[in-house]
Amino acid sequence: MARRRSQNGSLAYVRRMRFLIADLPYLFSRYQHGDFSEKLIMAILAPLEDMSRAERREFDAFFAKAPTMFDTASVSEARDLSQKAVDKVRGENRDEDIERKTNHRGVSFFKGKDCVRLNASLPIEVGIAVEASLEHEAQQLKKAGDERSISQLKADLLVSRLTGHPSDKPLPIKLHVNLVMTDMALLMDGNEPATIPGYGTVPADYARRLVEAYDEIDDCSPISELDLLRRRIRVFPTIRRLYTMPGGQDLVAMDSKERLFKGSLRKLLQLRDPYCRTPYCNNKPRHADHVHQHSKGGKTSCSNGCMKCEFCNLAKEAPGWTEEVVREHPHKIKIHPPGEVTYESSPPPIIGLARIDKMLSEQIDGRKKNSQNVRIIRIFPEAS
């Protein structure tokens, strides 16, 4: 947090810097003299993590004999050159690395610009086979007269194989996604952006089209756009009303007598805290955590709850680490890691880009009757 970096990024940084100083004296001297930027040195070091100390020293000696190897190299080129050098040094041991990576295969989803990106780590032969299969089938459909591009066909075929549904049919209704928008945006053509938890904000017009795809087409609905939406999704909205505090930017509280955050209370926390509440953390918030630990008397309530990633949820158990709620509406917690520095954490407002402190100071409990309704539309409800 002191360097304002994510937790995983900081761990990788410290780990690489340790073996850079200890095992790669020539490379470190070049870095000290300013020959490489921090990004470039991190790219060079990344492939070296799996090597032993003796192998890293052998790499450093190899680099000392070819000092121009990384001159003018981009970050990607430097990473590839470093990997090639690792392969040259390690020889047969590389086979063990490939087998180990096979055991750590996985899939990740990332928020892209106006889309969601999928990243899969697969065994080499499996990845090549999947790519070749998608390319072959897409080419066959294209030759048969399909109007979609090759990239679109490959994406649709991938979704089809994942869900088990034909690529030209809407997604199955057992899948669901939450869409949060104000009643003004939903019913009165307001322009307040909507939110899809797990992705972020989307324009109000796009959110309305998602809902309108279920209803009859009216004079204001662009037929071509609705037809495109219906090809991708089959919409069965379920509307749930949520209420914000006076000022209309933050969700109200909900308490529970349970030990764990479950049901509607957990969903409320997920909507309020779309990101891990530890400052600068980039991990997905999968754990509903007690700010003041339940083992120390903390309540299972909205005010004493927050969403965190697994790493940060475990990190707060370190000796000397304490957290406390300093404000309920809007929610704010103070984080005291071991040491003298204190950090504050607040979730982003459910409505608007930023809070206005002057408005917050004028809020009083007697104005609850002016609370603004917020609609949450479950596009794909879970199977009952």
N, C-alpha and C positions, 0 to 999 in steps of 0.2 A: 504493500500500500504506500510505503514511503516513496517509491519510484513511480507510483501510479501505473503499475503494470498488472496484468492479470496474474492469478496465482500460478497457473500452469506455465505461462510464459516466463515468470520469474524463476521457477524451479529449473526450467531448461537453461535459462541464462546462467544461473549460479553453477549448475552442473558442468556446463561447457567451459565457463571461465576457469573453473578449478583445474580441469585437465589441460586447458590451454597453457596455463602458467606452469604447471608441473611437468607436462609431458612434451610440449611443443615449443621449446625455447626460441627456435629461429622464427617460427610463425608469430610468436608473441612479440618478438623484437620488431618485426615488420609492422605489426599492429600498433605498437608503442610509438613508432616513428610516423604514424599517420598514413601508411600506404594503403590501409583498408578501412572502410567505414564499418560501423558497428553491425549494420545489416549484412554486409558482405562477409565479415568474419563469422557471424552466426551461421550463414549459409555454408561456409567452408567447414565449420565444426560439426554441423548436424550429422553428416554421414559417419563421422569419426566416433560417435558415442558408443557404438557397439564393439569397438576395437579394444583390445587389451592395451595396457600401458606400453609394453614392448612394441606392439604393432604401431601405436601412435608415434613412438620415437623413430621407428623405421620410416614412417610417412614423413616426419619432419626432416630426417636426413635426406630423403628423396627430394623434398621440396627445396632444400638448401642447395642441391646440385642443379635444380632447374628453377631459379628464383623468379623468372618471368612468367611462370605458369599461369598465374592469376591476373597478370597485367591486363588492363582494359576489359576484364570479364564483368558481365552483368551478374546479378544475384543468382539467376537461374543457371547461367553458364558456370559460375563458380561452384554451385552445388553439384552439377553434373561432373565437372572435372574432379572434384574431391571424391565423388562416388567412384569414378573410374580409377582413381589412384588407390582407393580402398580395395577395390576388386583386384588390382594388380598386387597389392601387398598381401592380402588375405588368401588369395588362391582358393584352395578347396574348402576353407572354413566358411566361405560365402554360402555354400550349399546349406550349412546349418542355419545361417541367418534367414535364408529364404524359407526353410521349414518352420522356423520359429515365428516368422511373420504370418505364415499360413495359420498358425494356431491363434493369432491375434487379429484375425479378420473381423471386419465390422462395417457398419453403415452409419453415416452421420448426415444430418440435414442442416443446411445453413440458410440464413436469410440473405437473398441476393437482391439486386436492384429490381424491384417490381416482379419478383419471382422467388421461388424456394429452390435452392440447389441441393442436389443429392451427391454425396461423396461416399463411395464404397471402396473398402480395402479388401481385395480378393487375392487368392493365390494367382501367380502369374498365368498359369495355363488356363485357369477358370476365367480370369478376366479377359484374356485374349479370345477365348471361345465364346463368351457372352457377347463381346463386341462384334465378332464375326457373324454370329447368328442374327443379331439385330440388324446388322448392315445387309446381310443376304435377304432377310425377309422384307426389309424396307424396300430394297431394290426390286424385289418381285412384285410388291404392291404398286410401286411406282410404274413399272412396266405394264401392269394391268390397267392403268389409267387413273390411279388415285391422285387427287389434286394436291394432297399435302406434300410438303417438302420432305426430303430424306430425314432431316433432323426432327421434324414433327412426327414422322412415322416411327422413328426409333424411340422417341419419348412416349408416344401412345402405346407402342408395343411393350415397352418396359412396364408401364402402369398396368397394362392388361395382364401381363404375366404375374405381377405382384398381387393383384386383386382377384385374379381368376375370372375376370369379366372380359367380354369382347372389347377390342380397342375402339370400336365405333359406338359403344353404348355408354350411358352415364355411369358414374361411380356408384357402387352399391350403397344403399341407405344405411347400412350398419356402421359406416364411417360417419364421423360428425366433426364439425368445427364450430366454435363459438364466434359470434359476431356481435360486438358491443357498439351501440350507437345511440345517440340521443333521440327522444321522441320527435324533436323538431326536425332532425335530419331524416328520420324514417317517414314521417307523415306530412311534413310541411316544406319539403325541398330545402331544408337547412343545409349549410355548407360545412358544418363541423365534421372533421374527418372521423371515420369509424375505426375500430380496432379489432384485429383478429389476433387473439392471444396465441403466442407461439410464432407470430410473424411480425406484427407491428401495425402501423396505421395504413389505411387505404382511403381513397377519396370517397366522399359521401355518395357521389353519383354511382360509383362502382358497387358500393354496399347496397344501394337501393335496387340496382339491377339484379343483384344476387337474390333479393327477396322477390322482386317482380317476376323473376323467371318461373316462380311457382304460380303466380296469379294469371288471370286472363290478360292478354295484350290489350293495352288501351292506346288512345291516340298519341300519348306522349312517349310510349315505349318504342325504341328503335328495334324493329323486327329482326334485322340482321344480327344485331348484337345479342338479343335474347336467344335466337336460334343457336348461336355459337355457344352460349352458356349452357343451353339444354343438352348440347352434345357432350359436355364435360361433367355436369352434375344433375342430379335429380333432387329437387329441393322440397323438403317438408318442414317448414319453419315451426318451431315452438317458441313462443314469446314468454320471457320471464321479466318482470319488472324489478329493477334495482333502484335504489334511491341514493342520491348524493347529499352531502351536508350543504347548508346554506352557502352560497358561493358557487356550488355546482361543479367542483373539480375532483372530489374524493368520495369514495364509497363509505357508507356508514358501517358501524360495527355489527358483529354477530357473535354471541358467546356460546360456549358449549361446556358441558360437565364431563366430557370424554377426556381420556389421557392423550389420545391422538387427534390430529386435525382430520376430520372426515367429512364426507358429504358436502353440503352446501357451504359450510364454513371453509373447507379446504378450497372449494372452487372460488369463493370470494377472495381468499388470499392469493390464489393464482391470477385472478383478474387484476387485483390491486398491485401485485409484485410480479410483473412479467420478466424481470431480470433478477439475478442473484443480488441480495441486498448488501453484500460486502462490496465496498468501493472498488471499482476498476476490474471486478471479476467478469470474465466473459463466458463462464460455464453456464449450462442450462440449470435453472432452479428446480430441482426435482424433490427436494426435502422441505416439508412444512415444519418449521423450527420454532421452538419457544425462545423468545428473546431472553427472558429470565427463565432459566432452566426449570422444568417441572420438578426435578429432583430437589430443587432449592426453594420450592413453594410457588413457582410461576404458574399462572392460570392458563387454561386452554381457551383463549379468547382471541378475537380479531386484533385487539390492540397489543396483545403479548405474543402475537404470531407473525412470522415473516417467512418468505420463501428463500431458500438458499440451495446452493449446489452441495453435493456430498462432501467435497473437499472443505468448504468453508464451515459446514455444519460440524465437522470433526475438529477443525482447527480451533474453534472457540472453546474447546474443552482443555486447551493448553493451560498449564498453571499460570495464574496471573491475568488471564484473559476474561474480561467481564463485558456485558452488554446490558443496556437499560433503555426503556421507553421514556422519552422526554416529552413527547406530544402525541396525542391520539388522533387528532383531526387538524390538518393532515398528518399522517403517521410519520414519526421521526424517531430514530433510535440513535443512541450514542454507543460507539464501539471503542473499548479501551484494551488494545493489545498490550502485552507485556512491554513496559517502557513508559515514556512520558507523553507520547503523542496520542491524541484522541481524534476519532473520525465520526462524522455524522452521516446518516443515510436516510434518505426519503425516497419513496417510490415516485415515478413520474405521474403527473395528474392524469386521471382517466379522461378528462376533457381539457383541451387547450394545450399549448406548448409549454407554458411555465406558470407558476403560481405568482400572484401579486401579493406581497406581504402586507400591504396596506389593507387590502380587502380581507385578508385572513384575520388581522387584528380586530376588525369590526364585527366578526361573526359572533353570534350569541345563540345559546340553545333555544331561545324562544322563537327563533325564525325558522324552525324545522318545517313549518307549514309551507314555506316557500321553496322546499327542496325540489330539485329538478328531477323528473323521471328519466331513467336511462333504460333502454331496452336491450336485452341480450337475446339474440335469435340463434337458436341451435339449428344450423343448416342441415346437419345429418344426425338426427337423434340416435342414441344407442338403441339396439334391439331390446324390446321389453321382455 
